[in-house]
Amino acid sequence: MNKPIKAKDLHESAPIKLLLDYPAAAEALSMTRGALRDLVYKGRGPVVTKIGNRTFFAVKDLERFVEEHRQGPQG
């Protein structure tokens, strides 16, 4: 049986990142930062989160972006 995760457990383990900046998001998607910026600029990239003048990517939005681009066997 899994024990529930408590807030203190999160602080003791590796920090969980909810938002990634351009370099980290590009690395997570195995693409260059320029390629990611181009996709976002053209409106074909993952959803962005703006906080102040900074742009971030929520991990769940990156996962959704990948799922939307998965392709099965053709035929």
Distance bins in CASP14 RR format, pairs under 12 A and 6 or more apart:
PFRMAT RR
TARGET T0000
AUTHOR 0000-0000-0000
RMODE 2
METHOD distances of the structure
MODEL  1
3 9 0 0 0 0 1 0 0 0 0 0 0
4 10 0 0 0 0 0 1 0 0 0 0 0
5 11 0 0 0 0 0 1 0 0 0 0 0
5 12 0 0 0 0 0 1 0 0 0 0 0
5 13 0 0 0 0 1 0 0 0 0 0 0
5 16 0 0 0 0 0 1 0 0 0 0 0
6 12 0 0 0 0 1 0 0 0 0 0 0
6 13 0 0 0 0 0 1 0 0 0 0 0
7 13 0 0 0 0 0 1 0 0 0 0 0
7 16 0 0 0 0 0 1 0 0 0 0 0
9 16 0 0 0 0 0 1 0 0 0 0 0
10 16 1 0 0 1 0 0 0 0 0 0 0
10 17 0 0 0 0 0 1 0 0 0 0 0
10 18 0 0 0 0 0 1 0 0 0 0 0
16 59 0 0 0 0 1 0 0 0 0 0 0
17 24 1 0 0 1 0 0 0 0 0 0 0
17 25 0 0 0 0 0 1 0 0 0 0 0
17 28 0 0 0 0 1 0 0 0 0 0 0
17 56 0 0 0 0 1 0 0 0 0 0 0
17 57 0 0 0 0 0 1 0 0 0 0 0
17 58 0 0 0 0 1 0 0 0 0 0 0
17 59 1 0 0 1 0 0 0 0 0 0 0
17 60 0 0 0 0 0 1 0 0 0 0 0
17 62 0 0 0 0 0 1 0 0 0 0 0
18 24 0 0 0 0 0 1 0 0 0 0 0
18 49 0 0 0 0 1 0 0 0 0 0 0
18 51 0 0 0 0 0 1 0 0 0 0 0
18 56 0 0 0 0 1 0 0 0 0 0 0
18 57 0 0 0 0 0 1 0 0 0 0 0
18 58 1 0 0 1 0 0 0 0 0 0 0
18 59 1 0 0 1 0 0 0 0 0 0 0
18 60 0 0 0 0 1 0 0 0 0 0 0
18 61 0 0 0 0 0 1 0 0 0 0 0
18 62 0 0 0 0 0 1 0 0 0 0 0
19 25 0 0 0 0 1 0 0 0 0 0 0
19 28 0 0 0 0 0 1 0 0 0 0 0
19 46 0 0 0 0 0 1 0 0 0 0 0
19 47 0 0 0 0 0 1 0 0 0 0 0
19 48 0 0 0 0 1 0 0 0 0 0 0
19 49 1 0 0 1 0 0 0 0 0 0 0
19 50 0 0 0 0 0 1 0 0 0 0 0
19 51 1 0 0 1 0 0 0 0 0 0 0
19 54 0 0 0 0 1 0 0 0 0 0 0
19 55 0 0 0 0 1 0 0 0 0 0 0
19 56 1 1 0 0 0 0 0 0 0 0 0
19 57 1 0 0 1 0 0 0 0 0 0 0
19 58 1 0 1 0 0 0 0 0 0 0 0
19 59 1 0 0 1 0 0 0 0 0 0 0
19 60 0 0 0 0 0 1 0 0 0 0 0
19 61 0 0 0 0 1 0 0 0 0 0 0
19 62 0 0 0 0 0 1 0 0 0 0 0
20 26 0 0 0 0 1 0 0 0 0 0 0
20 27 0 0 0 0 1 0 0 0 0 0 0
20 28 1 0 0 1 0 0 0 0 0 0 0
20 29 0 0 0 0 1 0 0 0 0 0 0
20 33 0 0 0 0 0 1 0 0 0 0 0
20 36 0 0 0 0 0 1 0 0 0 0 0
20 46 0 0 0 0 0 1 0 0 0 0 0
20 48 0 0 0 0 0 1 0 0 0 0 0
20 49 0 0 0 0 1 0 0 0 0 0 0
20 54 0 0 0 0 0 1 0 0 0 0 0
20 55 0 0 0 0 0 1 0 0 0 0 0
20 56 1 0 0 1 0 0 0 0 0 0 0
20 57 1 0 1 0 0 0 0 0 0 0 0
20 58 0 0 0 0 1 0 0 0 0 0 0
20 59 1 0 0 1 0 0 0 0 0 0 0
20 60 0 0 0 0 0 1 0 0 0 0 0
20 61 0 0 0 0 1 0 0 0 0 0 0
20 62 1 0 0 1 0 0 0 0 0 0 0
20 63 0 0 0 0 0 1 0 0 0 0 0
21 27 0 0 0 0 0 1 0 0 0 0 0
21 28 0 0 0 0 0 1 0 0 0 0 0
21 33 0 0 0 0 1 0 0 0 0 0 0
21 36 0 0 0 0 0 1 0 0 0 0 0
21 37 0 0 0 0 0 1 0 0 0 0 0
21 48 0 0 0 0 0 1 0 0 0 0 0
21 49 0 0 0 0 0 1 0 0 0 0 0
21 51 0 0 0 0 0 1 0 0 0 0 0
21 54 1 0 0 1 0 0 0 0 0 0 0
21 55 1 0 0 1 0 0 0 0 0 0 0
21 56 1 0 0 1 0 0 0 0 0 0 0
21 57 1 0 0 1 0 0 0 0 0 0 0
21 58 0 0 0 0 0 1 0 0 0 0 0
22 28 0 0 0 0 0 1 0 0 0 0 0
22 29 0 0 0 0 0 1 0 0 0 0 0
22 31 0 0 0 0 0 1 0 0 0 0 0
22 32 0 0 0 0 0 1 0 0 0 0 0
22 33 1 0 1 0 0 0 0 0 0 0 0
22 34 0 0 0 0 1 0 0 0 0 0 0
22 35 0 0 0 0 0 1 0 0 0 0 0
22 36 1 0 0 1 0 0 0 0 0 0 0
22 37 1 0 0 1 0 0 0 0 0 0 0
22 38 0 0 0 0 0 1 0 0 0 0 0
22 39 0 0 0 0 0 1 0 0 0 0 0
22 40 0 0 0 0 1 0 0 0 0 0 0
22 41 0 0 0 0 0 1 0 0 0 0 0
22 45 0 0 0 0 0 1 0 0 0 0 0
22 46 0 0 0 0 0 1 0 0 0 0 0
22 48 0 0 0 0 1 0 0 0 0 0 0
22 49 0 0 0 0 0 1 0 0 0 0 0
22 54 0 0 0 0 1 0 0 0 0 0 0
22 55 1 0 0 1 0 0 0 0 0 0 0
22 56 0 0 0 0 1 0 0 0 0 0 0
22 57 1 0 0 1 0 0 0 0 0 0 0
22 62 0 0 0 0 0 1 0 0 0 0 0
23 29 0 0 0 0 0 1 0 0 0 0 0
23 31 0 0 0 0 0 1 0 0 0 0 0
23 32 0 0 0 0 1 0 0 0 0 0 0
23 33 1 0 1 0 0 0 0 0 0 0 0
23 34 0 0 0 0 0 1 0 0 0 0 0
23 36 0 0 0 0 1 0 0 0 0 0 0
23 37 0 0 0 0 0 1 0 0 0 0 0
23 55 0 0 0 0 0 1 0 0 0 0 0
23 56 0 0 0 0 0 1 0 0 0 0 0
23 57 0 0 0 0 0 1 0 0 0 0 0
24 33 0 0 0 0 1 0 0 0 0 0 0
24 36 0 0 0 0 0 1 0 0 0 0 0
24 55 0 0 0 0 0 1 0 0 0 0 0
24 56 0 0 0 0 1 0 0 0 0 0 0
24 57 0 0 0 0 1 0 0 0 0 0 0
24 58 0 0 0 0 0 1 0 0 0 0 0
24 59 0 0 0 0 1 0 0 0 0 0 0
24 62 0 0 0 0 1 0 0 0 0 0 0
25 31 0 0 0 0 1 0 0 0 0 0 0
25 32 0 0 0 0 0 1 0 0 0 0 0
25 33 0 0 0 0 1 0 0 0 0 0 0
25 34 0 0 0 0 0 1 0 0 0 0 0
25 35 0 0 0 0 0 1 0 0 0 0 0
25 36 1 0 0 1 0 0 0 0 0 0 0
25 37 0 0 0 0 0 1 0 0 0 0 0
25 39 0 0 0 0 0 1 0 0 0 0 0
25 40 0 0 0 0 1 0 0 0 0 0 0
25 45 0 0 0 0 0 1 0 0 0 0 0
25 46 1 0 0 1 0 0 0 0 0 0 0
25 47 0 0 0 0 0 1 0 0 0 0 0
25 48 0 0 0 0 1 0 0 0 0 0 0
25 49 0 0 0 0 0 1 0 0 0 0 0
25 55 0 0 0 0 1 0 0 0 0 0 0
25 56 1 0 0 1 0 0 0 0 0 0 0
25 57 1 0 1 0 0 0 0 0 0 0 0
25 58 0 0 0 0 1 0 0 0 0 0 0
25 59 0 0 0 0 1 0 0 0 0 0 0
25 61 0 0 0 0 1 0 0 0 0 0 0
25 62 1 0 0 1 0 0 0 0 0 0 0
25 63 0 0 0 0 0 1 0 0 0 0 0
25 65 0 0 0 0 1 0 0 0 0 0 0
25 66 0 0 0 0 0 1 0 0 0 0 0
26 32 1 0 0 1 0 0 0 0 0 0 0
26 33 1 0 1 0 0 0 0 0 0 0 0
26 34 1 0 0 1 0 0 0 0 0 0 0
26 35 1 0 0 1 0 0 0 0 0 0 0
26 36 1 0 1 0 0 0 0 0 0 0 0
26 37 0 0 0 0 1 0 0 0 0 0 0
26 38 0 0 0 0 0 1 0 0 0 0 0
26 39 0 0 0 0 1 0 0 0 0 0 0
26 40 0 0 0 0 0 1 0 0 0 0 0
26 45 0 0 0 0 0 1 0 0 0 0 0
26 46 0 0 0 0 0 1 0 0 0 0 0
26 57 0 0 0 0 1 0 0 0 0 0 0
26 62 0 0 0 0 0 1 0 0 0 0 0
27 33 0 0 0 0 1 0 0 0 0 0 0
27 35 0 0 0 0 0 1 0 0 0 0 0
27 36 0 0 0 0 1 0 0 0 0 0 0
27 57 0 0 0 0 0 1 0 0 0 0 0
27 62 0 0 0 0 0 1 0 0 0 0 0
28 36 0 0 0 0 1 0 0 0 0 0 0
28 46 0 0 0 0 0 1 0 0 0 0 0
28 57 0 0 0 0 1 0 0 0 0 0 0
28 58 0 0 0 0 0 1 0 0 0 0 0
28 59 1 0 0 1 0 0 0 0 0 0 0
28 61 0 0 0 0 0 1 0 0 0 0 0
28 62 1 0 1 0 0 0 0 0 0 0 0
28 63 0 0 0 0 1 0 0 0 0 0 0
28 65 0 0 0 0 0 1 0 0 0 0 0
28 66 0 0 0 0 1 0 0 0 0 0 0
29 35 0 0 0 0 1 0 0 0 0 0 0
29 36 1 0 0 1 0 0 0 0 0 0 0
29 37 0 0 0 0 0 1 0 0 0 0 0
29 39 0 0 0 0 1 0 0 0 0 0 0
29 40 0 0 0 0 0 1 0 0 0 0 0
29 45 0 0 0 0 1 0 0 0 0 0 0
29 46 1 0 0 1 0 0 0 0 0 0 0
29 57 0 0 0 0 1 0 0 0 0 0 0
29 59 0 0 0 0 0 1 0 0 0 0 0
29 61 0 0 0 0 0 1 0 0 0 0 0
29 62 1 0 0 1 0 0 0 0 0 0 0
29 63 0 0 0 0 0 1 0 0 0 0 0
29 65 1 0 0 1 0 0 0 0 0 0 0
29 66 1 0 0 1 0 0 0 0 0 0 0
29 69 0 0 0 0 1 0 0 0 0 0 0
30 36 0 0 0 0 0 1 0 0 0 0 0
30 62 0 0 0 0 0 1 0 0 0 0 0
30 66 0 0 0 0 0 1 0 0 0 0 0
31 37 0 0 0 0 0 1 0 0 0 0 0
31 38 0 0 0 0 1 0 0 0 0 0 0
31 39 0 0 0 0 1 0 0 0 0 0 0
31 40 0 0 0 0 0 1 0 0 0 0 0
31 45 0 0 0 0 0 1 0 0 0 0 0
31 46 0 0 0 0 0 1 0 0 0 0 0
31 62 0 0 0 0 0 1 0 0 0 0 0
31 65 0 0 0 0 0 1 0 0 0 0 0
31 66 0 0 0 0 0 1 0 0 0 0 0
31 69 0 0 0 0 0 1 0 0 0 0 0
32 38 0 0 0 0 1 0 0 0 0 0 0
32 39 0 0 0 0 0 1 0 0 0 0 0
33 39 0 0 0 0 0 1 0 0 0 0 0
33 40 0 0 0 0 0 1 0 0 0 0 0
33 55 0 0 0 0 0 1 0 0 0 0 0
33 57 0 0 0 0 0 1 0 0 0 0 0
34 40 0 0 0 0 1 0 0 0 0 0 0
34 41 0 0 0 0 1 0 0 0 0 0 0
34 42 0 0 0 0 0 1 0 0 0 0 0
34 45 0 0 0 0 0 1 0 0 0 0 0
35 41 0 0 0 0 0 1 0 0 0 0 0
35 42 0 0 0 0 0 1 0 0 0 0 0
35 44 0 0 0 0 0 1 0 0 0 0 0
35 45 0 0 0 0 1 0 0 0 0 0 0
36 42 0 0 0 0 0 1 0 0 0 0 0
36 43 0 0 0 0 0 1 0 0 0 0 0
36 44 0 0 0 0 0 1 0 0 0 0 0
36 45 1 0 0 1 0 0 0 0 0 0 0
36 46 0 0 0 0 1 0 0 0 0 0 0
36 48 0 0 0 0 0 1 0 0 0 0 0
36 55 0 0 0 0 0 1 0 0 0 0 0
36 57 0 0 0 0 1 0 0 0 0 0 0
36 62 0 0 0 0 1 0 0 0 0 0 0
36 65 0 0 0 0 0 1 0 0 0 0 0
37 43 0 0 0 0 0 1 0 0 0 0 0
37 44 0 0 0 0 0 1 0 0 0 0 0
37 45 0 0 0 0 1 0 0 0 0 0 0
37 46 0 0 0 0 0 1 0 0 0 0 0
37 48 0 0 0 0 0 1 0 0 0 0 0
37 55 0 0 0 0 1 0 0 0 0 0 0
37 57 0 0 0 0 0 1 0 0 0 0 0
38 44 0 0 0 0 1 0 0 0 0 0 0
38 45 0 0 0 0 1 0 0 0 0 0 0
39 45 1 1 0 0 0 0 0 0 0 0 0
39 46 1 0 0 1 0 0 0 0 0 0 0
39 47 0 0 0 0 0 1 0 0 0 0 0
39 48 0 0 0 0 0 1 0 0 0 0 0
39 57 0 0 0 0 0 1 0 0 0 0 0
39 62 0 0 0 0 0 1 0 0 0 0 0
39 65 0 0 0 0 1 0 0 0 0 0 0
39 69 0 0 0 0 0 1 0 0 0 0 0
40 46 1 0 0 1 0 0 0 0 0 0 0
40 47 0 0 0 0 1 0 0 0 0 0 0
40 48 1 0 0 1 0 0 0 0 0 0 0
40 49 0 0 0 0 0 1 0 0 0 0 0
40 50 0 0 0 0 0 1 0 0 0 0 0
40 55 1 0 0 1 0 0 0 0 0 0 0
40 56 0 0 0 0 0 1 0 0 0 0 0
40 57 0 0 0 0 1 0 0 0 0 0 0
40 61 0 0 0 0 0 1 0 0 0 0 0
40 62 0 0 0 0 0 1 0 0 0 0 0
40 65 0 0 0 0 0 1 0 0 0 0 0
41 48 0 0 0 0 0 1 0 0 0 0 0
41 55 0 0 0 0 0 1 0 0 0 0 0
43 65 0 0 0 0 0 1 0 0 0 0 0
44 65 0 0 0 0 1 0 0 0 0 0 0
44 68 0 0 0 0 0 1 0 0 0 0 0
44 69 0 0 0 0 1 0 0 0 0 0 0
45 55 0 0 0 0 0 1 0 0 0 0 0
45 57 0 0 0 0 1 0 0 0 0 0 0
45 61 0 0 0 0 1 0 0 0 0 0 0
45 62 0 0 0 0 1 0 0 0 0 0 0
45 64 0 0 0 0 0 1 0 0 0 0 0
45 65 1 0 0 1 0 0 0 0 0 0 0
45 66 0 0 0 0 0 1 0 0 0 0 0
45 68 0 0 0 0 1 0 0 0 0 0 0
45 69 0 0 0 0 1 0 0 0 0 0 0
46 55 0 0 0 0 0 1 0 0 0 0 0
46 56 0 0 0 0 0 1 0 0 0 0 0
46 57 1 0 1 0 0 0 0 0 0 0 0
46 58 0 0 0 0 1 0 0 0 0 0 0
46 59 0 0 0 0 0 1 0 0 0 0 0
46 60 0 0 0 0 1 0 0 0 0 0 0
46 61 1 0 1 0 0 0 0 0 0 0 0
46 62 1 0 1 0 0 0 0 0 0 0 0
46 63 0 0 0 0 1 0 0 0 0 0 0
46 64 1 0 0 1 0 0 0 0 0 0 0
46 65 1 1 0 0 0 0 0 0 0 0 0
46 66 0 0 0 0 1 0 0 0 0 0 0
46 67 0 0 0 0 0 1 0 0 0 0 0
46 68 0 0 0 0 1 0 0 0 0 0 0
46 69 0 0 0 0 1 0 0 0 0 0 0
47 55 0 0 0 0 0 1 0 0 0 0 0
47 56 0 0 0 0 0 1 0 0 0 0 0
47 57 1 0 0 1 0 0 0 0 0 0 0
47 58 1 0 0 1 0 0 0 0 0 0 0
47 59 0 0 0 0 0 1 0 0 0 0 0
47 60 0 0 0 0 1 0 0 0 0 0 0
47 61 1 0 1 0 0 0 0 0 0 0 0
47 62 0 0 0 0 1 0 0 0 0 0 0
47 63 0 0 0 0 0 1 0 0 0 0 0
47 64 1 0 0 1 0 0 0 0 0 0 0
47 65 1 0 0 1 0 0 0 0 0 0 0
47 68 0 0 0 0 0 1 0 0 0 0 0
48 54 0 0 0 0 0 1 0 0 0 0 0
48 55 1 0 1 0 0 0 0 0 0 0 0
48 56 1 0 0 1 0 0 0 0 0 0 0
48 57 1 0 0 1 0 0 0 0 0 0 0
48 58 0 0 0 0 1 0 0 0 0 0 0
48 61 1 0 0 1 0 0 0 0 0 0 0
48 62 0 0 0 0 0 1 0 0 0 0 0
48 65 0 0 0 0 0 1 0 0 0 0 0
49 55 1 0 0 1 0 0 0 0 0 0 0
49 56 1 0 1 0 0 0 0 0 0 0 0
49 57 1 0 0 1 0 0 0 0 0 0 0
49 58 1 0 1 0 0 0 0 0 0 0 0
49 59 0 0 0 0 0 1 0 0 0 0 0
49 60 0 0 0 0 0 1 0 0 0 0 0
49 61 1 0 0 1 0 0 0 0 0 0 0
49 62 0 0 0 0 0 1 0 0 0 0 0
50 56 1 0 0 1 0 0 0 0 0 0 0
50 57 0 0 0 0 0 1 0 0 0 0 0
50 58 0 0 0 0 0 1 0 0 0 0 0
51 57 0 0 0 0 0 1 0 0 0 0 0
51 58 0 0 0 0 0 1 0 0 0 0 0
55 61 0 0 0 0 0 1 0 0 0 0 0
56 62 0 0 0 0 0 1 0 0 0 0 0
57 63 0 0 0 0 0 1 0 0 0 0 0
57 64 0 0 0 0 0 1 0 0 0 0 0
57 65 0 0 0 0 1 0 0 0 0 0 0
57 66 0 0 0 0 0 1 0 0 0 0 0
58 64 0 0 0 0 1 0 0 0 0 0 0
58 65 0 0 0 0 0 1 0 0 0 0 0
59 65 0 0 0 0 0 1 0 0 0 0 0
59 66 0 0 0 0 0 1 0 0 0 0 0
60 66 0 0 0 0 0 1 0 0 0 0 0
60 67 0 0 0 0 0 1 0 0 0 0 0
61 67 0 0 0 0 0 1 0 0 0 0 0
61 68 0 0 0 0 0 1 0 0 0 0 0
62 68 0 0 0 0 0 1 0 0 0 0 0
62 69 0 0 0 0 0 1 0 0 0 0 0
63 69 0 0 0 0 0 1 0 0 0 0 0
63 70 0 0 0 0 0 1 0 0 0 0 0
64 70 0 0 0 0 0 1 0 0 0 0 0
END
